[in-house]
Amino acid sequence: MLTPTPPQPSKVVARNECGISIIRLANICSKCVENRDNQPYFFSISPPRQFMRSIMKRVQITVILVLLLCSLAMNAVARSVHSTSDVDIFPQGAIDSDDSWYFDDRITFTSEQADYTNSMLADNRITFEHLRPANLETVQAWSQTSPSESSFVNGAPDGSYSFTKGPVIEVTDFDIDEFTGYEIIEVKILVAFHIPGSLLQDQVRFTMNDGGVYSELVTYVNTQNPIDYMNETTWSKDITSEAAWTWSKLSNLIVTLDYVSLGNTDDTQLDIDAVGLAVIVEYPWYGTEWASVESISTGFEMPIFDVNFADGYLDGLEISSCGLTPINEGVEGSWISEVLVSEPGQNFGRIHFDASNSNGATVEISSSITGGDFSEFTAVENNQKIDDELIIIRVTITDSCVDKIRLDYNDPSLSINGRVFGSLDGLATQYSRWKVFVNEQEAAYQLIDEIGNFNLLISIGQYLESGVSELTIKIQSWFNWDSNGSASSTLLEINSVQVTGGFTVEWDEDPVCQTIGPQYFTEDGTGILIPFLDRCIDDRTDSSNLSVSFTTSQNSLINASMVQGDIRLVVLPDQHGVATVTVNAYDEAGNYWSETFIVYVEKVDDAPVVAEFPSIIPVEAGVPTTIILSYYDIDSTGLTVTTDKSWALVDLSTSTITVTPPETMSAVPVVVSVCDQTTCVNQTLVLEVISLAELSIEELLIDASEPREGDVIPVRIYVRNSGNSEASLVSVRCQSGANLVAIKSIPLLQPGELGVVTCDWMPNEPGTQTITVELDRANGILESNEANNVQITTVEIGAALPDESSSEASISTITLWSITVIAVVLLITAFLLFAPKKIKKL
């Protein structure tokens, strides 16, 4: 009877094995098949209740084959979890070696190496270092006024000049207006002058007046050649240390250039083109550079599960090149997944999906606590955390295409701890930032806009690929500055880079054993030993430590057991038919390998079985003797039994043989034949035919008319031998109650002869007494009938009569005792008187 049962989406359904879902229930073999609508249904085969007797064996074999079919390809039933553990899928995050990290830096938007920014690894830390020096520029400020009214000395050098041979030339009012916002680092005096001839006795002196403080700059005397600082170079002197310069001081500085004439005639003259200041200042500037670190982790299983759209139920949707899409555009359809079970000890973390039109697709989740019912479907967003072990996904699409759905385990996260320290002076904080890239996708963005520690936690499941794949993590920082020119250093330090969510499941696999296959026997044949344990392997348990159990469909047919690592199969006696034997090999964790194989036992017609007779059976010639015949045949009921002697007759109703041998013989063999329809079995009965004596008590006489207590009463026993053989040394035992009276013997009794013995009996108390006589108590004489050898007689015993002689006897007894005592006393006295004296010690 086939009963369709629709699947229950709210219950956990085991994954198919070899394309067939098999549910093991008592007396049920179920298979998952498909109906015309391509929907899975579960059909169960119910066992029939009544069968005709003539087809029982065929049905039995059919059921065995069906059960065996259910167990095919299911040798390994299930593996178990040995252990689960967390795995660091990005071990480089320990930052203990720079061998696994790649460092780079560039000037932004160029391929040139950065000048002020770099990345490095030291002391278990990654550091992005931006060291920006002071930006120094030299600005020049030329005098604009000459108190000495030297008209050609103001402004920058232009080739026109004023000269003097005696009067001083003064300049002041340096043009510093556009530089007053800059920080003064260094100051020099610049003078463009020319001394065309040698100074033999005259001098040229330069001095400056800083608010009344005069300082000599330089003095030229005794020069042998002209001095020219006008045409190619300009004379300069560092005056930074002369004062704490400010822009106001520099503007009001007075520089005096004097030609000192000491002789009657001038040696030469002093030509002045221009006087100025060269000031080194911190000059504003801007720029942008970046540095990065990158590392690739390989060889780890990523905690990602890809949902397979083919493992689900489609309704109005189809799987196309872009993913799930409606069969008819604009018509809503749905897809429901099978029950998705997370890896042991793990939870599904977040769900990730891509839809071409987010408004045209809805993704929902139904979850369950293990073993319980599923919740109502709830809509979820992309990358939303679900944190469940058992889920069902439903996708509803109207006008969109869902490319793929992925689930991560344990919400894989990237944790980065570090700090920003140093100075943010001159840094354009609105543009300076650092980013984290996971597998070349931006995962985090942080501005560098404050000093301090940071702890960054990023969910990265959406960036990972399933299976064993690479995990690339890159951290890149950009430093943009718009500075007044002062030096500054900013450092971004990463103390740890840790990825969580990775795991490994260490399985304890099922044992694997060599297939046994069907076994063939004949009824009452010998058993076999099948090598087994040495043909099994297990990943953790030695094959010798595997435990084995057997389940036999017919325990009356076959016995299965283990003997020193081998399977012993023994067919039970007189049995035939077909049975299944299921062997299970268990490892120490309880995982097992299983195989069900068929055992065929071919029927053999058994011969009758006849029990052996005693080696020799004594029988009496001419006297019928009955002998028990024990026989059976499990295959037949119509047996025949015959003998080879006419005087040995068989009675099948009582299973006996009655023998009446005609004459005495020492050993007579009688062949007994027991036959079924095909086979006869002979058993030989050996008879010893003998002549036996037959003893009996013919008469027992009490020779006393009034027996009394204390009297001696003769009991006369007459013994007859009525057999065909003499009897010698015939014992006759007389006994009264428990008291033995006497044992007499008759030396010889010929066949038919009568013998007599007398036992003297003295009763010791009055009343009713019994006298028992037994012949051949030890059964030393072979007789035809051993049951007639005992006879019991009852006798009334009177009380004893009083007698004088008994009184005299009493007196005589007293006298005798007195005499004895006196004699003993006299002997002791004589010994004491006449014995030797005691030996004294010297």
ZAMARGU-4260 file (C-alpha; in steps of 0.2 Angstrom, whole numbers, plus 5000, padded with zeros to 4 digits):
<rodrens>
0) 5000/5000/5000 | 5008/5017/4995 | 5003/5032/5005 | 5009/5049/4999 | 5014/5061/5012
5) 5019/5079/5008 | 5035/5086/5015 | 5034/5097/5030 | 5043/5113/5028 | 5043/5118/5046
10) 5052/5102/5051 | 5070/5097/5049 | 5073/5085/5035 | 5089/5076/5033 | 5099/5079/5017
15) 5098/5066/5003 | 5110/5052/5002 | 5114/5047/4984 | 5099/5056/4978 | 5087/5046/4989
20) 5080/5052/5006 | 5078/5037/5017 | 5069/5037/5033 | 5072/5022/5044 | 5056/5018/5054
25) 5050/5001/5062 | 5044/4990/5048 | 5044/5004/5035 | 5056/5007/5021 | 5053/5025/5014
30) 5060/5033/4998 | 5059/5051/4992 | 5052/5051/4974 | 5045/5064/4963 | 5027/5066/4957
35) 5021/5074/4941 | 5023/5091/4948 | 5041/5088/4952 | 5038/5090/4970 | 5045/5077/4983
40) 5034/5066/4992 | 5038/5052/5004 | 5030/5035/5000 | 5030/5022/5014 | 5028/5003/5011
45) 5016/4996/5024 | 5019/4977/5028 | 5005/4965/5024 | 4996/4958/5038 | 4989/4941/5031
50) 4997/4930/5017 | 4992/4914/5011 | 5003/4900/5019 | 5009/4894/5002 | 5018/4911/4997
55) 5025/4915/5014 | 5043/4911/5009 | 5042/4922/4993 | 5035/4936/5003 | 5049/4934/5016
60) 5062/4935/5003 | 5054/4950/4994 | 5054/4959/5010 | 5072/4955/5014 | 5077/4961/4997
65) 5067/4977/4999 | 5075/4980/5016 | 5092/4977/5008 | 5089/4989/4994 | 5085/5002/5008
70) 5102/5000/5015 | 5113/5000/4999 | 5126/5013/4998 | 5123/5017/5016 | 5138/5009/5024
75) 5144/5025/5032 | 5129/5032/5041 | 5136/5047/5050 | 5152/5055/5056 | 5153/5064/5072
80) 5162/5080/5078 | 5178/5076/5086 | 5181/5094/5091 | 5178/5112/5086 | 5190/5127/5088
85) 5193/5145/5083 | 5205/5148/5070 | 5214/5164/5067 | 5212/5166/5048 | 5224/5181/5048
90) 5239/5176/5059 | 5249/5191/5052 | 5238/5202/5064 | 5250/5197/5078 | 5262/5210/5069
95) 5277/5200/5074 | 5286/5200/5058 | 5288/5212/5043 | 5291/5197/5031 | 5272/5195/5028
100) 5268/5213/5026 | 5271/5224/5010 | 5275/5242/5013 | 5272/5257/5001 | 5271/5276/5001
105) 5268/5288/4987 | 5265/5307/4983 | 5247/5307/4980 | 5242/5307/4962 | 5260/5302/4957
110) 5271/5287/4956 | 5285/5296/4965 | 5290/5290/4983 | 5283/5300/4997 | 5296/5313/5005
115) 5288/5315/5022 | 5277/5299/5024 | 5281/5281/5027 | 5275/5265/5035 | 5285/5253/5045
120) 5283/5238/5057 | 5293/5238/5073 | 5290/5232/5091 | 5275/5223/5086 | 5267/5239/5080
125) 5263/5246/5063 | 5267/5264/5062 | 5262/5277/5048 | 5274/5291/5051 | 5271/5308/5043
130) 5287/5319/5048 | 5285/5336/5040 | 5300/5348/5042 | 5299/5367/5042 | 5297/5374/5025
135) 5310/5388/5025 | 5310/5401/5011 | 5322/5417/5010 | 5313/5433/5007 | 5322/5450/5003
140) 5317/5467/5009 | 5327/5482/5001 | 5328/5499/5009 | 5316/5512/5003 | 5323/5528/5012
145) 5340/5536/5013 | 5343/5548/5027 | 5359/5554/5018 | 5348/5557/5003 | 5358/5546/4992
150) 5345/5544/4978 | 5352/5528/4969 | 5354/5517/4984 | 5335/5513/4987 | 5326/5498/4980
155) 5333/5482/4973 | 5350/5482/4964 | 5348/5489/4947 | 5365/5494/4941 | 5363/5513/4946
160) 5372/5518/4961 | 5378/5532/4972 | 5396/5534/4977 | 5406/5543/4991 | 5424/5548/4995
165) 5420/5554/5012 | 5402/5557/5016 | 5392/5543/5024 | 5378/5534/5015 | 5363/5529/5026
170) 5348/5518/5022 | 5333/5513/5032 | 5314/5509/5030 | 5316/5491/5023 | 5301/5485/5013
175) 5295/5470/5025 | 5276/5473/5024 | 5271/5457/5014 | 5282/5446/5026 | 5276/5452/5043
180) 5265/5436/5045 | 5280/5424/5043 | 5291/5417/5057 | 5309/5425/5056 | 5322/5411/5057
185) 5338/5420/5050 | 5343/5438/5045 | 5357/5443/5034 | 5362/5461/5028 | 5364/5462/5009
190) 5375/5476/5001 | 5378/5478/4983 | 5394/5489/4982 | 5410/5491/4972 | 5427/5498/4977
195) 5436/5501/4961 | 5453/5504/4968 | 5465/5498/4981 | 5464/5505/4999 | 5482/5509/5004
200) 5478/5521/5018 | 5459/5524/5017 | 5446/5513/5025 | 5428/5507/5021 | 5417/5503/5036
205) 5399/5496/5036 | 5389/5498/5053 | 5371/5496/5058 | 5360/5505/5071 | 5347/5495/5079
210) 5337/5508/5089 | 5353/5516/5096 | 5363/5500/5097 | 5377/5501/5085 | 5386/5486/5078
215) 5400/5486/5066 | 5397/5475/5051 | 5413/5475/5041 | 5429/5486/5038 | 5440/5485/5023
220) 5458/5492/5024 | 5474/5489/5015 | 5466/5480/5000 | 5478/5477/4986 | 5464/5475/4973
225) 5447/5482/4969 | 5432/5474/4978 | 5417/5471/4967 | 5400/5465/4975 | 5389/5474/4963
230) 5391/5465/4946 | 5390/5446/4950 | 5387/5444/4969 | 5380/5453/4983 | 5389/5455/5000
235) 5380/5448/5015 | 5382/5445/5033 | 5372/5435/5046 | 5366/5446/5059 | 5353/5434/5067
240) 5362/5433/5083 | 5364/5452/5085 | 5347/5455/5091 | 5330/5447/5094 | 5323/5452/5078
245) 5306/5457/5074 | 5299/5464/5058 | 5297/5481/5066 | 5315/5481/5071 | 5321/5476/5054
250) 5310/5489/5046 | 5318/5503/5056 | 5336/5496/5055 | 5348/5510/5049 | 5363/5504/5039
255) 5378/5516/5037 | 5391/5514/5023 | 5406/5525/5026 | 5422/5529/5016 | 5435/5535/5028
260) 5448/5546/5020 | 5464/5547/5030 | 5477/5555/5018 | 5478/5570/5008 | 5472/5561/4993
265) 5459/5548/4992 | 5464/5531/4987 | 5448/5526/4978 | 5429/5528/4981 | 5414/5518/4987
270) 5400/5514/4975 | 5383/5508/4983 | 5369/5501/4972 | 5357/5494/4985 | 5356/5489/5003
275) 5343/5475/5009 | 5339/5461/5021 | 5339/5443/5017 | 5327/5435/5029 | 5324/5416/5030
280) 5306/5413/5036 | 5294/5398/5038 | 5284/5399/5022 | 5267/5392/5020 | 5265/5376/5010
285) 5253/5362/5006 | 5254/5344/4999 | 5247/5326/5001 | 5256/5309/5003 | 5250/5292/5008
290) 5258/5276/5015 | 5251/5259/5016 | 5253/5241/5023 | 5246/5226/5015 | 5246/5207/5019
295) 5238/5192/5012 | 5233/5177/5022 | 5232/5160/5012 | 5227/5142/5016 | 5212/5145/5027
300) 5194/5140/5025 | 5184/5156/5025 | 5168/5156/5037 | 5156/5158/5022 | 5142/5148/5016
305) 5135/5150/4998 | 5117/5146/4997 | 5113/5135/4982 | 5097/5140/4973 | 5095/5123/4966
310) 5093/5116/4983 | 5076/5124/4986 | 5058/5125/4980 | 5054/5137/4966 | 5037/5144/4963
315) 5035/5157/4949 | 5054/5159/4948 | 5068/5152/4938 | 5087/5151/4939 | 5094/5162/4926
320) 5112/5168/4922 | 5109/5183/4934 | 5102/5172/4948 | 5084/5171/4954 | 5072/5180/4942
325) 5053/5179/4939 | 5047/5167/4925 | 5035/5180/4920 | 5041/5198/4921 | 5031/5208/4934
330) 5023/5193/4941 | 5028/5189/4959 | 5036/5172/4962 | 5045/5165/4977 | 5059/5153/4981
335) 5061/5143/4998 | 5077/5135/5003 | 5079/5119/5012 | 5083/5119/5030 | 5100/5127/5032
340) 5110/5120/5046 | 5126/5129/5052 | 5142/5120/5055 | 5143/5112/5072 | 5146/5124/5086
345) 5144/5139/5075 | 5130/5151/5071 | 5125/5159/5055 | 5131/5177/5057 | 5125/5189/5044
350) 5116/5187/5027 | 5122/5195/5011 | 5113/5196/4995 | 5113/5206/4979 | 5098/5212/4970
355) 5097/5222/4954 | 5082/5231/4960 | 5081/5232/4979 | 5063/5237/4978 | 5058/5222/4968
360) 5065/5209/4979 | 5062/5204/4997 | 5072/5192/5007 | 5065/5184/5023 | 5071/5172/5036
365) 5063/5159/5047 | 5073/5152/5061 | 5072/5138/5074 | 5080/5133/5090 | 5087/5115/5087
370) 5073/5103/5087 | 5059/5116/5088 | 5047/5123/5076 | 5052/5137/5064 | 5047/5155/5067
375) 5037/5166/5055 | 5046/5173/5041 | 5054/5190/5044 | 5061/5202/5031 | 5080/5206/5032
380) 5091/5219/5025 | 5107/5215/5016 | 5122/5212/5028 | 5109/5211/5043 | 5114/5200/5057
385) 5103/5184/5060 | 5113/5174/5073 | 5104/5157/5072 | 5109/5139/5069 | 5094/5133/5059
390) 5086/5144/5046 | 5075/5144/5030 | 5076/5158/5018 | 5062/5164/5007 | 5065/5176/4992
395) 5050/5185/4984 | 5053/5194/4968 | 5042/5204/4957 | 5054/5214/4946 | 5072/5211/4950
400) 5085/5198/4950 | 5094/5191/4965 | 5112/5187/4960 | 5117/5176/4975 | 5114/5174/4994
405) 5128/5171/5006 | 5129/5167/5024 | 5144/5170/5035 | 5147/5161/5051 | 5150/5170/5068
410) 5149/5187/5060 | 5167/5188/5055 | 5175/5204/5061 | 5191/5214/5059 | 5197/5222/5075
415) 5210/5236/5074 | 5217/5245/5089 | 5229/5259/5089 | 5231/5277/5092 | 5235/5294/5083
420) 5248/5304/5092 | 5261/5318/5089 | 5254/5334/5082 | 5240/5339/5070 | 5247/5356/5067
425) 5247/5361/5049 | 5237/5345/5044 | 5221/5347/5034 | 5211/5336/5045 | 5196/5336/5034
430) 5206/5328/5021 | 5218/5317/5031 | 5211/5300/5034 | 5215/5281/5034 | 5205/5267/5027
435) 5204/5248/5028 | 5202/5237/5013 | 5197/5219/5014 | 5200/5209/4998 | 5202/5226/4989
440) 5185/5232/4995 | 5184/5247/5006 | 5178/5242/5023 | 5182/5257/5034 | 5185/5275/5033
445) 5192/5286/5047 | 5197/5304/5048 | 5214/5309/5056 | 5206/5324/5065 | 5210/5321/5084
450) 5224/5314/5095 | 5220/5298/5105 | 5217/5280/5105 | 5204/5271/5094 | 5196/5254/5093
455) 5189/5249/5077 | 5177/5234/5074 | 5172/5230/5057 | 5160/5216/5050 | 5169/5209/5035
460) 5158/5194/5030 | 5152/5203/5015 | 5170/5204/5008 | 5175/5186/5010 | 5174/5172/4998
465) 5169/5154/5002 | 5181/5139/5003 | 5199/5140/5005 | 5203/5157/4998 | 5215/5172/5001
470) 5211/5186/5014 | 5219/5202/5009 | 5220/5216/5022 | 5226/5233/5017 | 5228/5249/5028
475) 5231/5265/5020 | 5233/5282/5027 | 5233/5299/5018 | 5241/5315/5026 | 5235/5331/5018
480) 5243/5347/5025 | 5240/5366/5023 | 5254/5372/5034 | 5261/5389/5039 | 5278/5381/5036
485) 5282/5375/5054 | 5288/5358/5056 | 5276/5345/5062 | 5275/5326/5065 | 5259/5315/5065
490) 5259/5296/5068 | 5246/5283/5066 | 5250/5268/5076 | 5242/5251/5074 | 5244/5239/5089
495) 5234/5224/5084 | 5225/5218/5068 | 5213/5203/5073 | 5201/5194/5062 | 5188/5184/5072
500) 5175/5171/5066 | 5186/5158/5058 | 5184/5141/5065 | 5188/5123/5061 | 5178/5107/5064
505) 5188/5092/5067 | 5178/5077/5062 | 5179/5059/5068 | 5175/5050/5052 | 5166/5033/5051
510) 5176/5018/5050 | 5177/5010/5032 | 5177/4992/5030 | 5178/4980/5015 | 5162/4975/5008
515) 5156/4957/5014 | 5143/4953/5001 | 5131/4939/5000 | 5135/4922/5008 | 5130/4905/5002
520) 5128/4889/5013 | 5120/4872/5012 | 5109/4865/5026 | 5119/4857/5040 | 5135/4863/5031
525) 5151/4870/5040 | 5152/4888/5045 | 5165/4901/5038 | 5177/4914/5045 | 5177/4930/5035
530) 5192/4941/5039 | 5185/4958/5044 | 5194/4970/5057 | 5211/4969/5047 | 5201/4975/5032
535) 5194/4991/5041 | 5202/5008/5044 | 5197/5022/5054 | 5204/5040/5056 | 5206/5039/5075
540) 5203/5021/5081 | 5214/5007/5078 | 5205/4993/5068 | 5209/4981/5082 | 5199/4992/5094
545) 5183/4993/5083 | 5168/4985/5092 | 5157/4975/5081 | 5139/4970/5083 | 5127/4959/5073
550) 5108/4959/5069 | 5101/4944/5061 | 5084/4944/5053 | 5082/4925/5058 | 5091/4920/5073
555) 5085/4902/5071 | 5094/4901/5054 | 5111/4909/5056 | 5123/4914/5070 | 5135/4928/5068
560) 5149/4932/5080 | 5167/4939/5080 | 5182/4927/5083 | 5199/4935/5084 | 5195/4949/5072
565) 5185/4938/5060 | 5167/4936/5057 | 5161/4919/5060 | 5145/4913/5052 | 5137/4897/5057
570) 5121/4889/5050 | 5111/4882/5064 | 5107/4863/5063 | 5093/4858/5052 | 5089/4875/5045
575) 5087/4882/5028 | 5081/4898/5020 | 5086/4917/5017 | 5091/4929/5030 | 5099/4946/5032
580) 5114/4950/5043 | 5118/4968/5047 | 5135/4971/5054 | 5140/4987/5062 | 5158/4992/5066
585) 5159/5006/5079 | 5174/5016/5083 | 5178/5023/5100 | 5167/5039/5097 | 5152/5029/5092
590) 5153/5032/5073 | 5150/5016/5063 | 5151/5008/5047 | 5136/4996/5043 | 5132/4983/5029
595) 5117/4972/5027 | 5121/4957/5017 | 5110/4942/5012 | 5114/4924/5018 | 5107/4910/5008
600) 5105/4892/5015 | 5101/4879/5003 | 5089/4865/5009 | 5095/4848/5011 | 5084/4832/5014
605) 5090/4826/5031 | 5091/4808/5035 | 5082/4801/5050 | 5092/4801/5066 | 5092/4786/5077
610) 5098/4786/5094 | 5112/4773/5098 | 5107/4758/5109 | 5117/4752/5124 | 5132/4742/5119
615) 5124/4725/5125 | 5107/4722/5131 | 5104/4706/5141 | 5087/4698/5137 | 5080/4681/5143
620) 5078/4667/5130 | 5060/4664/5126 | 5054/4678/5137 | 5047/4694/5128 | 5058/4710/5132
625) 5053/4728/5127 | 5067/4740/5121 | 5064/4759/5119 | 5068/4765/5101 | 5072/4784/5100
630) 5072/4792/5083 | 5066/4807/5073 | 5067/4816/5056 | 5064/4835/5055 | 5060/4834/5037
635) 5048/4819/5036 | 5033/4812/5046 | 5030/4796/5036 | 5044/4785/5043 | 5045/4766/5042
640) 5055/4755/5055 | 5060/4737/5051 | 5072/4724/5059 | 5081/4709/5052 | 5074/4697/5065
645) 5057/4690/5064 | 5056/4689/5083 | 5060/4708/5085 | 5044/4717/5082 | 5042/4736/5081
650) 5028/4746/5088 | 5028/4764/5080 | 5014/4770/5091 | 5025/4767/5107 | 5042/4768/5099
655) 5047/4751/5106 | 5055/4735/5100 | 5049/4719/5108 | 5061/4705/5106 | 5058/4686/5110
660) 5074/4677/5106 | 5071/4658/5105 | 5087/4652/5112 | 5102/4657/5122 | 5116/4665/5113
665) 5131/4675/5118 | 5128/4690/5106 | 5114/4692/5094 | 5115/4708/5082 | 5098/4715/5077
670) 5098/4728/5063 | 5085/4741/5065 | 5082/4751/5049 | 5073/4769/5050 | 5068/4775/5033
675) 5061/4791/5026 | 5056/4794/5008 | 5074/4795/5002 | 5086/4789/5015 | 5087/4774/5027
680) 5098/4774/5043 | 5103/4758/5051 | 5107/4755/5069 | 5112/4739/5077 | 5105/4732/5093
685) 5116/4719/5101 | 5107/4707/5113 | 5115/4695/5125 | 5102/4680/5126 | 5104/4671/5143
690) 5095/4660/5155 | 5091/4668/5171 | 5087/4661/5188 | 5071/4667/5197 | 5071/4668/5216
695) 5055/4669/5226 | 5050/4667/5244 | 5038/4652/5243 | 5034/4652/5262 | 5039/4660/5278
700) 5035/4651/5294 | 5035/4657/5312 | 5039/4641/5324 | 5030/4648/5340 | 5012/4647/5345
705) 5013/4661/5357 | 5029/4671/5355 | 5034/4682/5369 | 5047/4696/5373 | 5064/4688/5376
710) 5060/4672/5368 | 5070/4665/5354 | 5058/4662/5339 | 5064/4652/5324 | 5059/4660/5308
715) 5059/4647/5293 | 5061/4654/5275 | 5058/4643/5260 | 5066/4649/5244 | 5062/4643/5227
720) 5072/4645/5211 | 5059/4644/5197 | 5070/4650/5183 | 5080/4641/5170 | 5097/4644/5178
725) 5105/4639/5194 | 5108/4652/5208 | 5123/4651/5220 | 5126/4659/5236 | 5108/4665/5238
730) 5108/4678/5253 | 5093/4678/5264 | 5092/4694/5275 | 5081/4694/5291 | 5077/4711/5299
735) 5065/4717/5312 | 5061/4735/5310 | 5078/4743/5309 | 5086/4729/5318 | 5096/4716/5309
740) 5091/4698/5315 | 5102/4688/5304 | 5109/4685/5286 | 5109/4667/5280 | 5115/4659/5264
745) 5109/4645/5253 | 5125/4638/5243 | 5116/4632/5228 | 5098/4631/5220 | 5096/4622/5204
750) 5082/4626/5193 | 5065/4621/5201 | 5074/4617/5218 | 5068/4623/5235 | 5079/4628/5249
755) 5076/4633/5267 | 5085/4643/5280 | 5081/4648/5298 | 5083/4665/5307 | 5083/4665/5326
760) 5073/4681/5331 | 5072/4687/5349 | 5059/4701/5351 | 5065/4714/5363 | 5048/4722/5367
765) 5029/4716/5367 | 5017/4722/5354 | 5015/4721/5335 | 5032/4717/5327 | 5037/4715/5309
770) 5049/4703/5301 | 5056/4707/5284 | 5065/4694/5273 | 5075/4700/5257 | 5083/4689/5245
775) 5099/4694/5235 | 5099/4711/5243 | 5115/4716/5232 | 5107/4710/5216 | 5122/4698/5213
780) 5111/4686/5204 | 5103/4690/5187 | 5084/4686/5188 | 5069/4688/5177 | 5060/4698/5190
785) 5069/4707/5204 | 5053/4714/5211 | 5048/4698/5221 | 5063/4696/5232 | 5055/4704/5248
790) 5042/4698/5260 | 5036/4706/5276 | 5026/4697/5290 | 5018/4704/5305 | 5019/4695/5322
795) 5010/4699/5339 | 5023/4698/5353 | 5017/4695/5371 | 5024/4701/5387 | 5037/4691/5395
800) 5032/4679/5410 | 5040/4683/5428 | 5053/4669/5434 | 5063/4666/5451 | 5078/4661/5442
805) 5079/4679/5436 | 5080/4685/5454 | 5093/4673/5459 | 5102/4679/5444 | 5101/4697/5450
810) 5108/4692/5467 | 5122/4682/5459 | 5126/4697/5449 | 5127/4708/5464 | 5138/4696/5473
815) 5150/4695/5458 | 5152/4713/5458 | 5156/4714/5476 | 5169/4701/5475 | 5177/4710/5460
820) 5179/4726/5469 | 5186/4718/5485 | 5199/4709/5474 | 5205/4725/5465 | 5207/4733/5482
825) 5218/4719/5489 | 5229/4720/5474 | 5232/4738/5475 | 5236/4736/5494 | 5249/4722/5491
830) 5257/4733/5477 | 5259/4747/5489 | 5267/4736/5503 | 5279/4726/5493 | 5284/4737/5479
835) 5302/4744/5479 | 5306/4760/5488 | 5308/4776/5479 | 5325/4781/5473 | 5332/4795/5483
840) 5343/4809/5475 | 5361/4810/5483
</rodrens>
